[in-house]
């Protein structure tokens, strides 16, 4: 049995082994590209979450490539690819999609203009919200309002609204809460 007949009979297995051996190299390459895309210093938890998301995407792409070599029809992969593109479209443009929050997290991570500890003002039409960023997660940004309240803001809305990074902490509101007791007037 010569090399050519062995290769012709076992090329599925050989391609799978090559893909498995290339996967760690591709992971390192994507990690280096991610770190180059970051401007400034990033929170280690954000780096970990972004790496995890990119590793999952890379694993799915590698699995699809191996499935092509194992004889999955191209039509089936085109349906899978079009479904993934449709999900990506929903992730980028749907207002209340979970995928849009994850995509917005990646955009915020790469942009890196707002960081944990920054005081910001999110402008929504005539209204605004001020606070200090205390956490930036996969799905939302947690702000601590000047008065001490925590505000959970979805990532997709945070990315689509104008955000001002403030030089200093805003002054607390001076309105006093009034207690009103329900009941008959005296």
WOTA-V77425 format. One record per residue. N is the residue number from 0. PHI is phi in whole degrees, 0 to 359 (none if undefined). BURIAL is # if it has 16 or more other ideal C-beta (glycine too) atoms within 10 Angstrom, else .. D_FIRST is the distance of its C-alpha to the first C-alpha in Angstrom with 2 decimals. Layout:
BEGIN
N	PHI	BURIAL	D_FIRST
N	PHI	BURIAL	D_FIRST
END
This chain:
BEGIN
0	none	.	0.00
1	265	.	3.79
2	295	.	6.87
3	294	.	8.36
4	290	.	6.67
5	296	.	6.90
6	295	.	10.33
7	295	.	11.33
8	277	.	10.90
9	242	.	12.48
10	294	.	14.90
11	300	.	17.86
12	293	.	17.23
13	295	.	16.61
14	295	.	19.83
15	297	#	21.70
16	296	.	20.93
17	298	.	22.05
18	296	.	25.15
19	294	.	25.97
20	287	.	25.77
21	281	.	27.90
22	303	#	30.52
23	298	.	32.45
24	295	.	32.57
25	293	.	33.93
26	297	#	36.43
27	296	.	37.73
28	295	.	38.03
29	294	.	39.99
30	295	.	42.17
31	296	.	43.02
32	296	.	43.85
33	297	#	46.00
34	293	.	47.89
35	289	.	48.50
36	286	.	49.88
37	282	.	52.44
38	262	.	55.82
39	83	.	57.60
40	271	.	57.24
41	242	#	55.81
42	294	.	56.30
43	300	.	53.35
44	292	.	53.32
45	293	#	53.00
46	298	.	50.12
47	299	.	48.32
48	294	#	48.93
49	293	#	47.77
50	298	.	44.56
51	299	.	43.92
52	297	#	44.48
53	293	#	42.21
54	294	.	39.41
55	295	.	39.66
56	297	.	39.51
57	297	.	36.47
58	296	.	34.67
59	295	.	35.49
60	296	.	34.21
61	297	#	30.89
62	297	.	30.54
63	296	.	31.26
64	295	.	28.64
65	294	#	25.92
66	297	.	27.21
67	298	.	26.81
68	289	.	23.06
69	274	.	22.88
70	101	.	24.47
71	294	.	28.15
72	298	.	30.11
73	295	.	31.81
74	298	.	35.10
75	297	.	34.96
76	289	.	34.41
77	294	.	37.23
78	296	.	39.49
79	297	.	38.54
80	297	.	39.13
81	293	.	42.44
82	294	.	43.49
83	295	.	42.78
84	294	.	44.78
85	295	.	47.57
86	295	.	47.65
87	295	.	47.76
88	298	.	50.62
89	296	.	52.44
90	296	#	51.83
91	275	.	53.38
92	242	.	56.25
93	281	.	57.28
94	285	.	60.25
95	242	.	59.70
96	274	#	55.97
97	294	.	54.18
98	295	.	51.46
99	293	#	54.17
100	293	#	55.27
101	293	#	51.79
102	295	#	51.46
103	296	#	54.95
104	300	#	54.00
105	296	#	51.23
106	297	.	53.72
107	295	#	56.33
108	294	#	53.88
109	289	.	52.77
110	293	.	56.34
111	58	.	57.77
112	277	.	61.41
113	252	#	62.65
114	234	#	61.95
115	298	.	63.03
116	102	.	66.64
117	283	.	67.68
118	270	#	70.78
119	227	#	70.16
120	231	.	72.02
121	266	#	70.15
122	259	.	72.18
123	231	.	72.14
124	69	.	74.71
125	275	.	78.17
126	259	.	76.94
127	211	.	75.08
128	227	.	73.63
129	248	#	73.83
130	179	#	72.04
131	258	#	69.89
132	288	#	66.14
133	250	.	65.29
134	201	.	61.77
135	236	#	59.14
136	259	.	56.68
137	294	#	53.91
138	250	.	56.41
139	207	#	59.83
140	248	#	62.01
141	258	#	64.69
142	250	#	67.95
143	255	.	70.95
144	293	.	74.11
145	303	.	77.05
146	279	.	78.94
147	100	.	76.16
148	284	.	74.58
149	263	.	70.81
150	239	.	69.47
151	259	.	65.93
152	244	#	64.90
153	298	#	61.70
154	300	#	59.30
155	295	#	59.19
156	283	#	63.00
157	299	#	63.14
158	285	#	60.90
159	272	.	62.83
160	261	.	66.32
161	293	.	67.97
162	235	#	67.91
163	259	.	70.33
164	270	.	69.55
165	272	.	72.95
166	286	.	74.21
167	217	.	76.07
168	293	.	76.51
169	290	.	78.73
170	281	.	82.03
171	294	.	82.23
172	291	.	84.02
173	260	.	87.69
174	283	.	88.08
175	265	.	89.17
176	283	.	88.01
177	257	.	90.95
178	269	.	91.06
179	238	.	92.40
180	261	.	93.46
181	283	.	93.46
182	154	.	96.68
183	290	.	100.21
184	285	.	101.89
185	256	.	104.84
END
